[in-house]
Amino acid sequence: MIRSNLLELTDPDRALTLLKEGNKRYVECRFRERSETSEERRLLSEKGQFPFAVILGCSDSRLPPEIIFDVGLGQIFVVRTAGNVADAMAIGSVEYAVEHLKTRLVVVLGHQKCGAVAAAVSGGDFGPNIGAIVSEIEPAIAKVRSDGADEKSSDFVGKCESESIMNTAAKLAESKILKELVSEGTLKIRCAKYSFDTGEVDFFSQ
């Protein structure tokens, strides 16, 4: 995947296909030929950035989007927060990429065995800052509980992780900037969950 071929890519479906193809290469350990040369850096400096996707992902060190999607410099716009929650700064960062960089695919990327979600499920006093993260996740846990899920089951936290991903996507969809583009059909917001066991990313809708 050569950077110069992506300078004007704005189609959300094509962008999603590129992410899926990159993740497949990652899973199969057949990475693309690297192209982070001095020429590539010069191109990015002169023409600016045109990322084909925005990834709002978890800060977990095992979840670097550039690696698991096998992309290079300037190809994806990454925003990371613990628990892949969307506060005002995260939402503003996504809005910037969509409005000013014309990126037309937004992906909320969570993962299995998420420590932030597990902590929110366990409860406790986390202080004001970590507590702010937990408070963003708690509605997802409440929803899973209201659906009658067994808290003692092995997949309870997993269900909370998926629900939290969807909650973040729904929160992004409330943004005036994103909502208008979604309604026009020029922007898509997708949910995704990464498996540490397989390396695969499962894409799904809200």
N, C-alpha and C positions, 0 to 999 in steps of 0.2 A: 504494500500500500504506500504509494508515493505521495508525499505531502502536496505537491503541486496539483495533483489530480483532485484534491478535496477543497480547493480554495473557494469554489462557488457552490458547494453542496449544501442544499437547504431542505431537501425532501425528507420528511420524518420517517417514511417507510424505508427508504434507502439507508438512512442513518441507523435504524434499528437492525437492518440486515448486516451492516458493517460491524456492529457490536456483537451480534450473534456469531458471525464468521470469525471475529477476533477471539471470542471466548472459546470457540471450537478449536482453534489453533493452540490456545493456551492449554486446554484440557489434554490435547494430543501431543503437547510439547514439540510442536513444529512451528516455531515462531517465525514471523516475517523477517525478511532481510532488513536489518536496521538501516535507517536513512538519516540519522542525526549527524549529518556532516556539516562542515562549515558553510557549504552552499545552502543547506536547509535552514541553518540559523540565519543566514543573510536574507533568505526569502521571507522568513517570518518577521525579521526586523523591518524589511522594506515594505511588505504588503500588509503587515498586521496579522491578527489572529482571526481565523474563521472556523472555530470548532464545530464539528457536525453534530455533537450531542452534549448536553449538560448532564452531569452525574451528581446527584445529591446523595452522598454515601456516608456510611459510618466511618468514624475515625480509626477503627480497629486496624492495627498495624499489619494484619494478615489480609487486608482487603484493599490493596492499591489498584484503583480502576485502570490506570495506564497499563498495568501488567496483565490483569485478568481479562482485559479486552484487547491486549496486544496492539496497542496504538502508540504513536510517537508524539513528538513535540507539537503542540498547537492543535491537536486533533480532537481533544475533548476538554470541556471546561468543568473542572472538578470543585465541588463544594463539599466539605466533610465536617460532620459534627458527631459527637458521641450519640449512639442510638439513632443516627440519621434523622434527627428531629429538625424541624424547620422553625427557627426563630426569625425575628425581623431581619437580621443581618444575612441569614442564609437565603431567605426569600428574596431580599434585595439583590443578592449576588446572582440568583437565578434570573431575576427580572433583567438585570444588566445584560446577561448573555443573550437572552431572548430578544430584548428590545434593540440593543446596540450592536450585537454581533450576529444577529439574525439566525441564531441557532433554533432549529425547529423540532427537536426532540429533547424531552426532559425525562430522565430516569431516576426514580428514587430507589437506591440500592441498599438493601439490608442484608442480613446474613444469619445463618444458624448460630446457635450458641452465643447469642449477643449478651454481653455482660451488663449493658445498660438495662435491657429488658428484664434480665434475670434479677437485677437489683430492685427494679420497680415492682416485680412480682413479690419479692421477699419483704419489701417494705423497710421502714426504719427512718432514722434522722440522718439526712445526707448533707445538711447545711444548705445555705441559700443557692449556691451555684450548681452543684450536682443535683440539688433538689429541683432546680428549674428544668433540668433535663428529664428527671423522673416524672415531673408533673405533666410533661408533654406526652409521656408514654402511658400514664395511668388510664386515660380514657379508652385506650385499646384493650387494656386488661379488663376494665369494667365491662366492655362490650363482649369479650370472650366469656366472662363469667355469666353475663346475662343470657348468653346463648346456651348456657347449661353445661359448659365444658367441665370435665373433672379435673380439679386442680392437682390431684395426685397422679394424673396420667402422665406418661413420659412425653407426650406431645403438647402439653398445656403451654409451656413457654414458647414452643414453636408456633403455636396458633397466635399467641400474643405478638410475636415478632412480625408475623405476616399482617396482622391487623394494624400494627403500628406503622408498617410501611404504607399501607393503604390510607391510614389517617394522614400521614405526611403528604401523600399525593393529593388527597382531598383538600388539604390546607393550601397547597400550592395552587390548586385549581380555583381557589377563591380570590387569588390575586387578580385585580382588574386587568392588568397587562396580559397575563396568561389566559384569563378567561375569554377575553375578546378574540385572541388568536385561536384558541381551541374551538370557539363557536364558529369561526370562519373556516375551520378545517385545515388551517395551515400549521398548527402546532399539536403535538401529541404528548401526553404525559403517561408514562408507563411505570409500573411497579416491577421490581426485580429482587430476587433473593439468591444469595450466593451460598453454595455448599462447600464447607471446608473439606468434607470427605471426598468429594469428586472434582471440585474445581469448577463445576458447572453453575451457570447463572440461569435461573428459571424466571422468565418474563411473564407477567400476568397483568390483568386490568384491575381497576379499583373495584 
